[in-house]
Amino acid sequence: MTKKPALAILFSALFPEVGQIYSGKAERGALILIATIIVGNLNVIWLSIYATTNLKKTSFWAVELPRILHDVFAVYGLVFLAWQIWDAYQLAKNRKY
């Protein structure tokens, strides 16, 4: 039975690991879930560390650095999302049962 690549794309866009699981790669799906949790939480962890510091609110370290890192982690998250959608598509396209 052939897997439908469009469904793999849809599943991956909604839930990052489900497209890989649908395509028959449950281990890869589990690793992607772990990576998604880590990448997603980096932003929260980083901002919470800097929100509790007593630095002057006008300094680079208190205002600009957390914002820059927030943007960097957001871009990494989007790149990772795009990659895992493409990966699920490729797995479903090439997977034959």
C-alpha positions as CSV (number, residue, x, y, z in Angstrom):
1,M,0.0,0.0,0.0
2,T,1.4,3.4,-1.0
3,K,1.3,6.3,1.4
4,K,-0.1,9.5,0.2
5,P,2.5,12.3,0.3
6,A,-0.2,15.0,0.6
7,L,-1.4,13.4,3.8
8,A,2.1,13.2,5.2
9,I,2.5,17.0,4.5
10,L,-0.8,17.7,6.2
11,F,0.0,15.6,9.2
12,S,3.5,17.1,9.6
13,A,2.2,20.6,9.3
14,L,-0.3,20.0,12.1
15,F,1.8,17.9,14.4
16,P,5.6,17.7,13.6
17,E,6.1,14.0,14.2
18,V,2.9,12.5,12.8
19,G,4.0,12.7,9.1
20,Q,7.0,10.5,9.8
21,I,5.0,8.1,11.8
22,Y,2.4,7.9,9.0
23,S,5.2,7.3,6.5
24,G,6.4,4.3,8.6
25,K,9.3,5.8,10.4
26,A,8.1,5.9,14.1
27,E,11.6,6.2,15.5
28,R,12.3,9.2,13.3
29,G,9.0,10.7,14.4
30,A,9.9,10.3,18.1
31,L,13.3,12.0,17.5
32,I,11.6,14.9,15.7
33,L,9.1,15.2,18.6
34,I,12.0,15.5,21.1
35,A,13.8,18.0,18.9
36,T,10.6,20.0,18.5
37,I,10.2,20.2,22.2
38,I,13.8,21.2,22.7
39,V,13.8,23.9,20.0
40,G,10.4,25.2,21.1
41,N,11.4,25.5,24.7
42,L,14.8,27.2,24.0
43,N,12.9,30.4,23.4
44,V,10.9,30.2,26.6
45,I,13.9,29.2,28.7
46,W,16.1,31.9,27.3
47,L,13.5,34.7,27.7
48,S,12.6,33.6,31.2
49,I,16.3,33.7,32.3
50,Y,16.7,37.3,31.1
51,A,13.3,38.5,32.3
52,T,14.3,37.8,35.9
53,T,17.6,39.6,35.8
54,N,18.1,43.0,37.4
55,L,19.8,44.6,34.5
56,K,18.9,48.1,33.5
57,K,16.0,47.9,31.0
58,T,17.9,50.1,28.6
59,S,21.0,47.9,28.4
60,F,21.8,45.7,25.4
61,W,21.9,42.6,27.6
62,A,18.4,43.2,29.1
63,V,16.5,44.3,25.9
64,E,18.3,43.6,22.7
65,L,20.0,40.3,23.3
66,P,16.9,38.5,24.4
67,R,15.0,39.9,21.4
68,I,17.7,38.8,19.0
69,L,17.9,35.3,20.4
70,H,14.1,35.1,20.4
71,D,14.2,35.8,16.7
72,V,17.0,33.4,16.1
73,F,15.2,30.6,17.9
74,A,12.0,31.4,15.9
75,V,13.8,31.2,12.6
76,Y,15.4,27.8,13.7
77,G,11.9,26.6,14.6
78,L,10.5,27.6,11.2
79,V,13.4,26.0,9.3
80,F,13.0,22.8,11.4
81,L,9.3,22.8,10.6
82,A,9.9,23.2,6.9
83,W,12.5,20.4,7.0
84,Q,10.4,17.9,8.8
85,I,7.4,18.5,6.4
86,W,9.8,17.9,3.5
87,D,11.1,14.8,5.2
88,A,7.6,13.4,5.7
89,Y,6.8,14.1,2.1
90,Q,9.9,12.3,0.8
91,L,9.3,9.3,3.1
92,A,5.7,9.0,2.0
93,K,6.6,9.4,-1.7
94,N,9.4,6.8,-1.6
95,R,7.7,4.3,0.8
96,K,6.0,1.3,-0.7
97,Y,4.5,-1.5,1.3
